[in-house]
Amino acid sequence: MAKAGDKSSSGGKKSLKRKAAAEELQEAAGAGDGATENGVQPPKAAAFPPGFSISEIKNKQRRHLMFTRWKQQQRKEKLAAKKKLKKEREALGDKAPPKPVPKTIDNQRVYDETTVDPNDEEVAYDEATDEFASYFNKQTSPKILITTSDRPHGRTVRLCEQLSTVIPNSHVYYRRGLALKKIIPQCIARDFTDLIVINEDRKTPNGLILSHLPNGPTAHFKMSSVRLRKEIKRRGKDPTEHIPEIILNNFTTRLGHSIGRMFASLFPHNPQFIGRQVATFHNQRDYIFFRFHRYIFRSEKKVGIQELGPRFTLKLRSLQKGTFDSKYGEYEWVHKPREMDTSRRKFHL
Amino acid sequence: MAAAAARWNHVWVGTETGILKGVNLQRKQAANFTAGGQPRREEAVSALCWGTGGETQILVGCADRTVKHFSTEDGIFQGQRHCPGGEGTFRGLAQADGSLITCVDSGILRVWHDKDKDTSSDPLLELRVGPGVCRMRQDPAHPHVVATGGKENALKIWDLQGSEEPVFRAKNVRNDWLDLRVPIWDQDIQFLPGSQKLVTCTGYHQVRVYDPASPQRRPVLETTYGEYPLTAMTLTPGGNSVIVGNTHGQLAEIDLRQGRLLGCLKGLAGSVRGLQCHPSKPLLASCGLDRVLRIHRIQNPRGLEHKVYLKSQLNCLLLSGRDNWEDEPQEPQEPNKVPLEDTETDELWASLEAAAKRKLSDLEQTQGALQTRRRKKKRPGSTSP
């Protein structure tokens, strides 16, 4: 029996298929599961009794054969449908309906009720009077302390050094096994506004704790995909001392707003456009991608960018109200995988 | 606007920005009420309790040490009084026989004469309960009995009509297996109905039951839950268990007869700040730092019923204990949610008052509008069948 869409190359296989198909037909007819009319199956058509699926064939080889044949047929049908559609579009010309937008996880995202409406007064008041108010009112300018977990290895140390060139007015200190709860009052006394702790595991940095001082929230992130400067391909020369601009992408929910403001408060207010450097925090699907670039406008519409600086990805694990106190602090948001990650289309930032 | 429907709100929530929110779960609406028209962070609500006369008045304790009176009938703040003395915010607010009991963080417990708009600053009674108070709770059966507890401040029961010394002073448990003193941090206290016992939950994730009637001053029962400080607690309608919440947003029901964990409730993402169970229905209202009010069903089956996003961080809540959660049928009012309504329809509605009462209420409910009131609301004589 000739199966439509038989694309097999070897003749031997073809005959085997035919034989197999014929046997299948007889077997299926013999079994007669759910079939009302078993009768004479036309030898040419591939008619199986209804309710029969390829997965019910017990023999693995034959099952695989039937499946590959079905797959090839599907592919051919799909190609034919595409060609037909394309022809129709060309025939219609301008009057063709617009192309349907393909579904992606991002545009299928479940609407989050905490998405901030820019006209909302209550949220605006909440943000205007939260812990970052003094930064956004230009009363304080950031001073950052960068440190690591105890006894860091080379990668982490180099990441800290590179981060301190990216973030202006930041200082790297070696963590001599000191407790964070003891470091924090000292930082507050010396007018630091933020504390960054890079956590290291098995010689690679894997976590970031960002604590706003004096009494601001503490965010704990998972850090992955860390690339130091020498590992970045086609990079530009080292960044200069100019204050970079900041881009915060896609922080739409209330939680996202808080985190976005936290990142914004790391950098001074007045970006020096002469330096043409920009730090980007891009949020997509709850992952925050950090990149540091130098840009140059070649014409009105064309921009060239060079990636400088380290690059890493962050994922928020928890946001704690108050400075670092993981045991007794109150949490504003905690990531709970079994409760929050049930849907692939629901994101929190 | 929202004033008319304020009496039917099921849950009242106080926020960190000073707004009192009334949530109507039947109509799925939430309304904001502020004393001054604008939210102010200095007026962050730290304590809420029902005032005199059933559930018609709410006492709102704010961070600037004022206690505001809010009327649920009218939906407006009626007055406030300043309660100075001590430092810190209110940790407990209670109302007894026309007097107001307040307790602040530094341990000053004062009883004030409750004249609504009177600003006389002399308390009737003042007690020092010790620094670091986390909660003061009034016994619902005996309004003059209060219990206080806090960080390194053991549980004490005070009788406000009795002497200046506490009636019951709890003793700390024995030293642990390393012979170290067990620290004390009582975060929430509840009186168990039907007996003299009290339950406390601590910041060291313990739940303890004390019995003042028994000769031992140490806890009668002690259990632990989780690894994080327990911040709020409430009694269930059955009376045999409590529900506790911790700083990670985990809610658990703990049986007090055995000290066992009965089950957990999912959903919260932030620290639990307020918990309250309905006195007869198996419903639990919870609010926290994740800015969402949740109503869970505690039994058959256990799960989430309602979830309301309220845009500020929520500090405390009051759940209405009334049995009838449906709205009372509305008075026939001019349905002018849109001010473009013409007067002809007004007259029409007015004339159809008696006959079409039930039809009107259905219509208005389906509109889901927040109506303005022209006339003072009269209690309807008959409810619609």
Interface residues (C-beta under 8 A of the other chain):
Chain A: E113 T114 D120 E122 V123 Y125 D126 T129 R254 K321 K327 Y328 G329 E330 Y331 E332 W333 V334 K336 E339 M340
Chain B: T17 I19 N32 Q38 P39 R41 G203 E227 Y228 P229 T231 T247 H248 G249 K266 G267 A269 G270 S271 L289 D290 R291 Y309 K311 S312 Q313
